[in-house]
């Protein structure tokens, strides 16, 4: 039998509510994933203040609520994700909560640097070997990240024409990079039963998927 969950996070964004609203309801593929993947029935649509969408069936539901308030020229956003997890409740809650933090960081970076620009969004799945417990460490080593690397530092990439990037998110589960034309999000889903995956949000053209995929695959080839 499933058990209900509720994940509530708050973030202050530099953009005004109207721009945040557009990012949340029209431009999801520039920082999250395509709107088609969200699905559900819209229960509240009060721009640019309050949005609520819900899916439900047979005792199960999945609901996302977003409340926006103007604050000091920007926006205070309260994000509430609730629903039912049918099994492995602790692991699913941990994964969903940490993913929410990472996605909201991407939302902020999108609004700060790329707001309104057309995007090419790609999701690349890591190989099976990237499901190992220490798999995200492989990404860190490849990027030269160590204990002395801080947010805002330039890191060496050397993939698909990307020489360097700014580190804009880093914790035990995720790594976020930003260039003048793109956001790169490494998801350590190996911690949650998956693989290390890469989300590319390219605002300068189409990303070189083949080069990124080959790089990701090559990192986990045993010598």
C-alpha positions in Angstrom: 0.0 0.0 0.0 1.3 3.5 -0.9 2.2 6.2 1.6 1.7 9.9 1.0 4.6 12.4 0.7 5.0 16.1 0.6 8.1 18.0 -0.5 8.0 21.8 0.0 10.9 24.1 -1.0 11.2 27.8 -1.3 13.5 29.9 -3.5 14.0 33.6 -4.2 14.4 34.5 -7.8 15.7 37.7 -9.4 13.1 37.7 -12.2 9.7 39.3 -11.7 6.6 37.0 -11.2 5.5 37.3 -14.8 8.8 36.0 -16.1 8.9 33.2 -13.5 5.4 32.2 -14.4 6.3 31.9 -18.0 9.4 29.8 -17.1 7.2 27.5 -15.0 4.3 27.1 -17.4 5.7 27.5 -20.9 9.5 27.2 -20.8 9.9 24.0 -18.8 12.2 22.4 -21.3 14.7 25.2 -20.7 15.4 24.0 -17.2 13.3 21.0 -16.3 11.8 18.8 -18.9 9.1 19.0 -21.6 5.6 20.0 -20.5 4.2 16.8 -22.1 6.0 14.8 -19.3 4.2 16.7 -16.6 0.6 15.7 -17.6 -2.3 15.9 -15.2 -5.4 18.2 -14.8 -4.9 21.9 -14.0 -6.9 22.8 -11.0 -5.7 26.3 -10.4 -4.4 28.6 -13.1 -4.1 32.1 -11.7 -1.2 33.9 -13.4 1.3 35.0 -12.2 0.3 33.9 -8.7 -0.8 30.3 -8.2 -0.6 27.2 -10.3 -1.8 23.7 -9.3 -1.8 20.5 -11.4 -2.8 17.0 -10.3 -2.8 13.4 -11.6 -4.8 10.8 -9.7 -6.2 7.2 -10.1 -7.2 4.4 -7.7 -5.9 5.9 -4.5 -2.8 7.3 -6.1 -2.1 10.9 -6.9 0.8 13.2 -8.0 0.4 16.9 -7.4 2.5 20.0 -8.1 1.7 23.4 -6.7 3.6 26.7 -7.3 2.9 29.9 -5.4 4.5 33.1 -6.5 4.9 36.4 -4.6 6.6 39.6 -5.7 9.5 40.5 -3.5 12.2 43.2 -3.8 11.9 43.4 -7.6 12.0 39.6 -7.9 9.9 36.6 -6.9 9.5 34.4 -3.9 8.5 30.9 -5.2 7.0 28.2 -3.0 7.2 24.8 -4.7 5.1 21.9 -3.2 5.2 18.4 -4.7 3.0 15.9 -3.0 1.6 12.5 -3.9 1.9 8.8 -3.1 5.0 6.5 -3.3 4.0 2.9 -3.6 7.3 1.4 -2.4 10.8 2.2 -1.2 9.3 5.3 0.4 12.5 6.7 2.0 14.6 6.2 -1.2 12.0 7.8 -3.4 11.5 10.7 -1.1 15.2 11.3 -0.8 15.5 11.2 -4.6 12.6 13.5 -5.3 13.6 16.0 -2.7 17.2 16.3 -3.9 16.1 16.4 -7.6 13.7 19.3 -6.7 16.6 21.3 -5.2 18.7 20.7 -8.4 15.8 21.7 -10.7 15.1 24.9 -8.8 18.8 25.8 -9.1 18.5 25.3 -12.9 15.4 27.5 -12.9 17.3 30.3 -11.2 20.3 30.0 -13.6 18.0 29.9 -16.6 16.3 33.1 -15.5 19.6 34.8 -14.6 21.4 34.0 -17.9 19.1 32.6 -20.6 15.6 33.9 -20.0 13.5 33.8 -23.1 16.1 32.3 -25.4 15.2 29.3 -27.6 16.6 26.1 -26.3 17.6 22.6 -27.5 17.1 20.2 -24.6 18.6 16.7 -24.6 18.7 14.0 -21.9 21.5 11.5 -22.2 21.4 8.2 -20.1 24.7 7.0 -18.7 25.9 3.4 -19.3 25.0 0.6 -16.9 28.4 0.9 -15.3 27.5 4.4 -14.1 25.1 2.9 -11.7 28.0 2.0 -9.3 28.0 3.7 -5.9 31.0 5.9 -6.7 30.0 6.7 -10.3 29.5 10.4 -9.8 33.1 10.6 -8.6 34.2 9.6 -12.1 32.5 12.8 -13.4 34.2 14.9 -10.7 37.6 13.5 -11.6 37.0 14.1 -15.3 36.2 17.7 -14.6 39.0 18.2 -12.2 36.8 18.9 -9.2 38.3 18.5 -5.8 37.9 19.9 -2.3 39.3 23.2 -3.3 36.9 23.8 -6.2 34.2 26.4 -5.3 31.0 27.5 -6.9 31.8 30.1 -9.5 35.1 28.5 -10.4 36.0 27.7 -14.0 36.5 24.0 -14.7 38.0 22.3 -17.7 35.6 20.3 -19.8 37.2 19.6 -23.2 34.1 17.9 -24.8 32.1 18.8 -27.9 33.8 22.2 -28.3 33.2 23.2 -24.7 36.7 24.0 -23.3 35.7 25.4 -19.9 32.5 26.0 -17.9 31.5 27.7 -14.6 30.6 25.3 -11.7 27.2 26.5 -10.5 26.0 23.6 -8.5 27.8 20.8 -6.7 26.8 18.3 -3.9 27.1 14.6 -3.3 24.3 13.9 -5.9 24.6 16.4 -8.7 27.0 18.6 -10.6 25.9 21.7 -12.6 27.9 23.6 -15.2 27.2 26.7 -17.1 28.7 28.2 -20.3 27.8 31.4 -22.2 25.4 29.2 -24.2 24.3 26.3 -22.2 23.5 24.6 -18.9 24.9 21.1 -18.3 23.3 19.0 -15.5 24.9 15.8 -14.3 22.4 13.7 -12.3 24.0 11.2 -9.9 21.0 8.9 -10.0 23.3 6.1 -9.1 22.4 7.1 -5.6 18.8 6.4 -6.2 18.9 3.2 -8.1 19.7 4.6 -11.6 22.7 5.7 -13.6 24.6 9.0 -13.9 22.7 10.9 -16.6 23.3 14.2 -18.3 20.8 16.9 -19.1 21.9 19.5 -21.7 20.0 22.8 -22.1 21.6 24.5 -25.1 20.7 28.1 -25.9 23.3 28.5 -28.7 22.2 25.8 -31.1 21.9 22.0 -31.1 24.2 20.2 -28.7 26.6 17.6 -30.1 24.8 14.6 -28.6 27.2 12.0 -30.2 30.3 13.6 -28.7 28.7 13.9 -25.2 27.4 10.4 -25.3 30.8 9.0 -26.4 32.5 11.0 -23.6 30.0 9.7 -21.0 30.3 6.1 -22.2 34.1 6.3 -22.3 34.4 7.4 -18.7 33.0 4.2 -17.5 34.9 1.8 -19.8 37.2 -0.4 -17.6 40.8 -0.4 -18.7 
